[in-house]
Every structure is written in C-alpha cells, then in structure tokens.
Amino acid sequence: MLRYAALILLVLLLALEIKLWAGEGGMRDVWRLERRLAEQKEENRRLRQRNEALSAEVEDLKNGREAIEERARSELGLVKPGETFYQIVEPSPADKKDTGDKH
C-alpha cells in the first residue's frame, strides 16, 4: 500500500514538473515574457531619447531665432541680404583618378 502511494506521488510530481517546465504558463513562457519585456524596455528607452531630442528641438524652434535661421539656411538654402553664397564641390573619386594618371 505504501509502495502504491509513493508511486502515485512520484507520478503526480512528474506531471507537475512537466506542467511547470513545458505547460502553458510554465517556465518557457516566463523566459519568453522576460525576453520580450527586456526588448520592450530597450525600445522604450530609445524612443524616450528620441522624444527628448525632438522636444528640445521644438523648444529651440519656439524660443530661438538661431535655430530657425539655421534650418532656413541648411534645408531651404536661404541667404541673408548682402551675403554671398559659396559652394565648394569636391571632385568625385573618378575625377581624382583621371587627373592622377595624366601626370
């Protein structure tokens, strides 16, 4: 009788162990969720930094004329009255080869 009780308890223990390690809500799911949580925290950190940078840029655009002027110059190519715009064009690598072979 004691032997049957021990055997039943052993089978029950094995069933519980299998459920713990492989069943729904088991350790495999816990590890998967921990990995997803770490990935989500990293994504949140990256997005928080981006939001802070955008917020700083918005604040700068609201309060500073220098930022507006810089944007107008770099993105729109605007020049102040009385200024002269100079554009320096670097030769392409193919042009550099051609001039190097002729000497």
N, C-alpha and C positions, 0 to 999 in steps of 0.2 A: 504494500500500500504506500509506504513512504517512498519507494522507488518510483511509483507512478506519479506521485505528487511532485517529486523532484524533476521527472521527465516533463511533466506538464508545465512547470515553472520555467524550465530551460527552453522549451518551445515558445512559451509566451515571451520570454526575454529576447529570444532571437527575432520573433515577429516585431517586437517593439524596436529593436535595434535596426532592423531593415526599414521600418517606417521612419525612424529618426534620420537615417542617412540617405535613403533613396525616395521616400514618400513625399507627397505634397506637403509643403510647409517644413520640410526637413532641412538638414544642413546644406544640401546642394542649393536649395532656394535661398537660404540665408547668405551663402557666399555670393551667389549671383546678385542678390539685392545689395550687398555691401559693395560689390564692384560697381554696380550702377550708381549707387549713392556717391562713391568717390568720383566717378566720371561727371556726375551732375554738379558736385561741389566745384570741380575744376572749371566746368563750363560757366557756372555762376560767378566764379572769381574773375574769369576772363571777361565776361560781359559787364561785371561791375567796374572793372578798369576802363573798359571802352566807354561806359556811361559817364564815368568821372571825367574822362578826356573830352567827351562831347559836351558835357555840362560846362567845363572850363572854357571850351571854345565858344559856346553860346554866351556865357557871361562876358567873355572878352569882346565878342562882337557887339553886345549890347552897350558896353561901357567904354570901349576903346576905339578911337579913330584909327590908331595904328594898325589894328587887325583888319579893319575894313579896307584901309588903303593897301595893305599887303595882299589881301585877297583880290582886290581890283587889279593890282599890278600883275600878280602871278597867274590868275585864272582868266582875266579878261584882256590882259596886255595893255592896260591903260597907262598913260604917261601924263605927268603934271604939265601945265603950261610952262613953256620956257625950258623944259628938259629935252635932252637929246637921247634917243634910244639907240644903243649899240648892241648888236647881236653878234657874238663870236661863234663861228661854226667850225667845229673840229673836223679835220679831214677823216674820211672813213678809212678803215684798215686797208681796203683795196687801193685807195688813193696813195696811202703811205707806201705800199709795196711798189706801185708803179714809179713813184719818184725815187725810190731807193735803188731800183735796177738801172736807171739811166745814168748814174754817176759812175 
